[in-house]
Amino acid sequence: MVYVDSATIKFGRMKMCHMLADTPAELHAMADTIGVARRWYQARASAPHYDIAQSKRAEAVRAGAVEIDRYALVALMKRIKPTWPRDAKGWL
């Protein structure tokens, strides 16, 4: 399952949010589906995710992503973090 949070973090003129998933394959597949470049993948973050623009968030929701609030985001990060593979450079 893929999730998008309700954050509205400013990045230049854009507003961004986070996209997470239960598995790396699901996360990267959704990024490919909605046209998000791999450079937005946060491999060194506290939990694996993409930072995506609000327009891409809407596309992700149309493609099946589940909308979550900040509290659900924190719980999700705690749940998925131990299950994802890591290497010396971060999340795979």
Backbone as ProteinMPNN parsed JSONL, in Angstrom:
{"seq_chain_A": "MVYVDSATIKFGRMKMCHMLADTPAELHAMADTIGVARRWYQARASAPHYDIAQSKRAEAVRAGAVEIDRYALVALMKRIKPTWPRDAKGWL", "coords_chain_A": {"N_chain_A": [[0.852, -1.171, 0.0], [0.472, 2.265, -0.709], [1.069, 5.518, 0.609], [0.151, 8.928, 1.192], [0.942, 11.908, 2.845], [-0.524, 14.68, 4.716], [1.007, 16.931, 4.691], [2.223, 20.256, 3.952], [4.742, 21.38, 2.865], [6.855, 24.002, 2.119], [8.763, 24.421, -0.805], [10.663, 26.266, -2.546], [8.554, 27.674, -4.892], [6.755, 25.692, -4.754], [4.525, 23.405, -3.033], [5.063, 20.75, -0.935], [4.693, 17.244, -0.086], [4.84, 14.08, 1.66], [5.474, 10.828, 0.361], [4.995, 7.526, 1.093], [5.441, 3.937, 1.464], [4.492, 0.493, 2.003], [6.383, -1.286, 1.035], [9.577, -1.235, -0.726], [9.281, -1.774, -3.484], [6.571, -1.131, -4.022], [6.59, 1.609, -3.447], [8.462, 2.727, -5.297], [7.251, 1.913, -7.669], [4.85, 3.389, -7.642], [5.925, 5.956, -7.759], [7.02, 5.857, -10.334], [4.636, 5.528, -11.783], [3.264, 7.96, -11.377], [5.039, 9.735, -12.382], [7.264, 10.731, -10.916], [10.539, 11.674, -10.374], [13.42, 9.676, -9.585], [15.298, 11.086, -8.183], [14.033, 12.43, -6.16], [13.682, 10.612, -4.208], [14.151, 9.795, -0.869], [16.736, 8.581, 0.416], [18.368, 8.762, 2.601], [16.915, 9.478, 4.747], [14.882, 9.608, 7.788], [12.98, 7.681, 7.482], [12.167, 5.725, 4.62], [11.126, 7.541, 1.784], [9.408, 9.569, -0.685], [9.622, 12.983, -1.567], [7.027, 14.83, -2.722], [5.29, 16.959, -5.041], [2.215, 18.801, -4.525], [0.506, 18.492, -6.72], [1.336, 16.06, -7.768], [0.686, 14.51, -5.616], [-2.099, 14.462, -5.748], [-2.362, 12.977, -8.101], [-1.266, 10.558, -7.211], [-3.158, 9.787, -5.306], [-5.374, 9.41, -6.977], [-4.366, 7.206, -8.275], [-4.5, 5.296, -6.353], [-3.235, 5.661, -3.869], [-3.271, 6.048, -0.313], [-4.63, 8.544, 1.715], [-3.185, 10.107, 4.51], [-2.916, 11.438, 7.869], [-0.706, 13.486, 9.921], [-0.25, 12.076, 12.322], [-0.802, 9.428, 11.643], [1.194, 9.167, 9.778], [3.558, 9.229, 11.337], [3.199, 6.88, 12.848], [3.193, 5.025, 10.757], [5.8, 5.341, 9.75], [7.288, 4.363, 11.908], [6.448, 1.733, 11.835], [7.192, 0.721, 9.263], [9.92, 1.241, 9.031], [11.756, -0.678, 10.332], [11.479, -2.822, 8.581], [12.462, -2.345, 6.073], [15.118, -2.774, 3.712], [18.55, -1.772, 4.14], [21.543, -0.096, 3.123], [24.967, 1.02, 3.146], [24.573, 3.554, 2.123], [22.044, 4.307, 2.706], [18.46, 3.857, 2.538], [17.353, 1.185, 0.518]], "CA_chain_A": [[0.0, 0.0, 0.0], [1.185, 3.544, -0.794], [0.435, 6.528, 1.446], [0.585, 10.321, 1.067], [0.523, 12.637, 4.048], [-1.215, 15.96, 4.526], [1.961, 18.03, 4.857], [2.345, 21.275, 2.909], [6.073, 21.927, 3.097], [7.251, 24.871, 1.016], [10.036, 24.185, -1.483], [10.563, 27.278, -3.585], [7.155, 28.06, -5.084], [5.912, 24.499, -4.65], [4.186, 22.838, -1.734], [5.42, 19.338, -1.016], [4.267, 16.327, 0.966], [5.61, 12.844, 1.681], [4.855, 9.607, -0.139], [5.623, 6.345, 1.675], [4.764, 2.689, 1.113], [4.84, -0.667, 2.82], [7.574, -1.939, 0.48], [10.287, -0.429, -1.723], [8.716, -1.992, -4.82], [5.338, -0.347, -4.125], [6.924, 3.034, -3.446], [9.08, 3.102, -6.57], [6.259, 1.721, -8.736], [3.953, 4.547, -7.639], [6.689, 7.101, -8.275], [7.059, 5.705, -11.793], [3.279, 5.714, -12.298], [2.852, 9.368, -11.368], [6.08, 10.541, -13.021], [8.177, 11.369, -9.965], [11.923, 11.257, -10.621], [14.09, 8.991, -8.473], [16.11, 12.028, -7.4], [13.25, 12.875, -5.003], [13.683, 9.536, -3.218], [14.925, 10.177, 0.314], [17.438, 7.366, 0.842], [19.084, 8.994, 3.86], [15.944, 10.066, 5.684], [14.537, 8.792, 8.961], [12.244, 6.562, 6.91], [12.203, 5.872, 3.163], [9.971, 8.234, 1.215], [9.609, 10.573, -1.722], [8.995, 14.285, -1.415], [6.308, 15.061, -3.976], [4.465, 18.17, -5.138], [0.793, 18.581, -4.293], [-0.114, 17.993, -7.955], [1.656, 14.629, -7.837], [-0.081, 13.884, -4.533], [-3.433, 14.22, -6.298], [-2.227, 11.853, -9.035], [-1.049, 9.343, -6.416], [-4.451, 9.412, -4.719], [-6.169, 8.847, -8.077], [-3.776, 5.9, -8.622], [-4.733, 4.339, -5.276], [-2.56, 5.967, -2.608], [-4.146, 6.34, 0.819], [-4.32, 9.804, 2.381], [-3.01, 9.96, 5.956], [-2.535, 12.664, 8.576], [0.634, 13.454, 10.523], [-0.176, 11.023, 13.341], [-0.709, 8.157, 10.922], [2.518, 9.169, 9.152], [4.546, 8.838, 12.356], [2.974, 5.459, 13.137], [3.629, 4.279, 9.584], [7.26, 5.364, 9.714], [7.768, 3.436, 12.934], [6.124, 0.359, 11.433], [7.915, 0.252, 8.079], [11.364, 1.457, 9.129], [12.543, -1.889, 10.578], [11.269, -3.855, 7.564], [13.088, -1.965, 4.807], [16.56, -3.035, 3.637], [19.443, -0.609, 4.122], [22.962, -0.315, 2.86], [25.769, 2.114, 3.71], [24.117, 4.826, 1.579], [20.674, 4.599, 3.113], [17.412, 2.897, 2.196], [17.425, 0.676, -0.86]], "C_chain_A": [[0.902, 1.239, 0.0], [0.375, 4.591, -0.041], [0.994, 7.911, 1.106], [0.069, 11.079, 2.286], [-0.085, 13.985, 3.696], [-0.294, 17.166, 4.694], [1.88, 19.007, 3.689], [3.644, 22.037, 3.154], [6.474, 22.758, 1.881], [8.642, 24.491, 0.522], [10.027, 25.104, -2.69], [9.118, 27.749, -3.686], [6.198, 26.881, -4.939], [5.582, 24.181, -3.198], [4.336, 21.335, -1.868], [4.789, 18.547, 0.13], [5.134, 15.072, 0.852], [4.798, 11.696, 1.102], [5.666, 8.432, 0.387], [4.863, 5.111, 1.214], [5.23, 1.576, 2.036], [6.109, -1.351, 2.339], [8.275, -1.009, -0.505], [9.681, -0.57, -3.116], [7.452, -1.167, -5.017], [5.64, 1.139, -4.229], [7.482, 3.468, -4.796], [8.11, 2.923, -7.741], [5.299, 2.903, -8.797], [4.676, 5.779, -8.165], [6.761, 7.046, -9.793], [5.694, 6.002, -12.409], [2.894, 7.178, -12.393], [3.928, 10.304, -11.922], [6.974, 11.314, -12.077], [9.579, 10.791, -10.173], [12.547, 10.627, -9.377], [14.945, 9.951, -7.636], [15.364, 12.547, -6.168], [13.155, 11.798, -3.923], [14.629, 9.9, -2.082], [15.568, 8.932, 0.922], [18.177, 7.547, 2.161], [18.189, 9.591, 4.935], [15.683, 9.129, 6.855], [13.671, 7.6, 8.583], [12.204, 6.781, 5.397], [10.936, 6.522, 2.627], [10.39, 9.078, 0.025], [8.99, 11.866, -1.229], [8.328, 14.572, -2.758], [5.487, 16.344, -3.895], [2.998, 17.817, -4.925], [0.077, 18.062, -5.542], [0.14, 16.498, -8.12], [0.932, 13.858, -6.731], [-1.476, 13.528, -5.035], [-3.406, 13.051, -7.286], [-2.054, 10.54, -8.282], [-2.358, 8.853, -5.8], [-5.354, 8.806, -5.794], [-5.67, 7.451, -8.463], [-3.873, 4.89, -7.485], [-4.03, 4.598, -3.966], [-3.589, 6.363, -1.543], [-3.693, 7.638, 1.479], [-4.254, 9.576, 3.892], [-2.647, 11.307, 6.571], [-1.16, 12.468, 9.224], [0.784, 12.324, 11.537], [-0.052, 9.65, 12.702], [0.648, 8.039, 10.237], [3.575, 8.688, 10.137], [4.41, 7.354, 12.678], [3.459, 4.587, 11.978], [5.146, 4.216, 9.512], [7.851, 4.388, 10.731], [7.547, 1.984, 12.523], [6.995, -0.117, 10.279], [9.43, 0.335, 8.214], [12.152, 0.164, 9.384], [12.437, -2.938, 9.472], [11.978, -3.557, 6.251], [14.574, -2.259, 4.822], [17.356, -1.741, 3.562], [20.813, -1.045, 3.652], [23.687, 0.903, 3.424], [25.292, 3.482, 3.242], [22.699, 5.171, 1.987], [19.713, 3.5, 2.721], [17.548, 2.463, 0.757], [16.123, 0.932, -1.584]], "O_chain_A": [[1.958, 1.251, 0.631], [-0.855, 4.558, -0.051], [2.171, 8.044, 0.771], [-1.079, 10.916, 2.702], [-0.15, 14.372, 2.529], [-0.765, 18.296, 4.824], [1.515, 18.63, 2.576], [3.635, 23.186, 3.594], [6.436, 22.274, 0.75], [9.566, 24.271, 1.305], [9.458, 24.773, -3.73], [8.525, 28.171, -2.693], [4.98, 27.049, -4.995], [6.259, 24.624, -2.27], [3.805, 20.723, -2.795], [4.409, 19.101, 1.161], [6.054, 15.019, 0.036], [3.59, 11.6, 1.323], [6.873, 8.347, 0.158], [3.777, 5.218, 0.644], [6.226, 1.705, 2.748], [6.839, -1.936, 3.141], [7.653, -0.101, -1.057], [9.58, 0.414, -3.848], [7.273, -0.562, -6.075], [5.013, 1.848, -5.016], [7.031, 4.459, -5.371], [8.146, 3.697, -8.698], [4.965, 3.371, -9.885], [4.107, 6.559, -8.929], [6.585, 8.062, -10.465], [5.612, 6.658, -13.448], [2.272, 7.598, -13.368], [3.75, 11.522, -11.931], [7.399, 12.426, -12.39], [9.774, 9.576, -10.149], [12.229, 11.012, -8.252], [15.275, 9.641, -6.492], [15.989, 13.048, -5.234], [12.61, 12.043, -2.847], [15.778, 10.27, -2.319], [15.011, 8.311, 1.828], [18.574, 6.558, 2.777], [18.675, 10.146, 5.921], [16.193, 8.01, 6.905], [13.642, 6.606, 9.309], [12.209, 7.926, 4.945], [9.822, 6.118, 2.963], [11.578, 9.272, -0.233], [7.96, 11.855, -0.555], [8.982, 14.559, -3.801], [5.051, 16.756, -2.82], [2.59, 16.672, -5.122], [-0.862, 17.273, -5.431], [-0.74, 15.758, -8.561], [0.605, 12.683, -6.902], [-1.976, 12.432, -4.781], [-4.323, 12.229, -7.304], [-2.63, 9.522, -8.667], [-2.631, 7.653, -5.777], [-6.023, 7.802, -5.549], [-6.448, 6.614, -8.92], [-3.395, 3.762, -7.612], [-4.205, 3.828, -3.022], [-4.634, 6.936, -1.849], [-2.509, 7.812, 1.767], [-5.133, 8.946, 4.48], [-2.14, 12.199, 5.891], [-0.54, 11.413, 9.086], [1.835, 11.685, 11.603], [0.716, 8.809, 13.169], [1.194, 6.941, 10.124], [4.394, 7.832, 9.803], [5.415, 6.648, 12.77], [4.064, 3.537, 12.195], [5.714, 3.158, 9.243], [8.809, 3.675, 10.431], [8.362, 1.113, 12.828], [7.49, -1.243, 10.308], [10.148, -0.43, 7.57], [13.147, -0.069, 8.697], [13.246, -3.865, 9.439], [12.082, -4.438, 5.397], [15.236, -2.023, 5.832], [16.901, -0.746, 2.997], [21.19, -2.21, 3.769], [23.078, 1.726, 4.107], [25.577, 4.483, 3.9], [22.204, 6.242, 1.636], [20.106, 2.341, 2.587], [17.826, 3.277, -0.124], [15.987, 0.577, -2.755]]}, "name": "protein", "num_of_chains": 1, "seq": "MVYVDSATIKFGRMKMCHMLADTPAELHAMADTIGVARRWYQARASAPHYDIAQSKRAEAVRAGAVEIDRYALVALMKRIKPTWPRDAKGWL"}
